[in-house]
Amino acid sequence: MFHPDARNEVSMLSFVQACDSLYRTMRYFRASVGNASVIDHALESIIDGFYNFVLGLVVLSIMKINRTS
């Protein structure tokens, strides 16, 4: 993470660059997790709706109710 010089010391510039790189990586990760959560929620809503529709058809079929009229 830190890049020491020939005397095995870390310069202030190298330290700040390493911190900046870590900060950018963490921000990117946080944004990716947030986007994935939004996508997961939308997909879950679609699947729940489809599941409830199929479940309703199965219940109507078990109760022998004509769903076409």
N, C-alpha and C positions, 0 to 999 in steps of 0.2 A: 504494500500500500504506500509506504513512504519510500522515497528513493534517496538513500544517503549518498553523500559525495565521497571523495577519495579518503577523507579523514574520518569517515563513518559518522558524519554529522548530518542532521537533517536541516536544510535551510528553511527559513520562514516561507519562502515562495513554494517550496516543495510541500511543506505542511499544509499551506492554504489550498494548493491545487488538489491534494489528496482529500482534504475535507470537502472541497467543492465537488469533486468527483463522487464521493460517497453520498453527499446531499442530493445530487442529481439522480443518482441511481435509486435512492430511497423514494424520491418524489415520483419517478417513473413507475416504480413498483406499486406505490400507493394509488396512482392513477389507473394502473392496469387492474388492480384488485377492485377498485370502484367500478370500472367498466364491466368487469366480469360479473360483479354482483347485479348490476342493472340488467345485463343480458340474461343471467340466470333467473331473475325475477320475471322477466317478460316470457321466457320459455316455460317457466313453471305455470304461469297464468294460462298460456295456450294449452298446455298438456292437461291442466286441471279442467278446463272447459270441455275439451274433447272427451276426457274420462267421464265427466258428469253426463254428457250427452249420451255416450254409449251405455252408461249405467242406467240412465232413464229408459232407453230403448229395451234393455234387458228386463227391467222391472215391468214395463208395459207388456212385454212378451210373456213373462211369467204369469201375469194377471190376465192374460189372454184378451187384452184390450186392443181393438183395431186402431192402429195409429194412422191409417190412410184416410179415414173419414171424419 
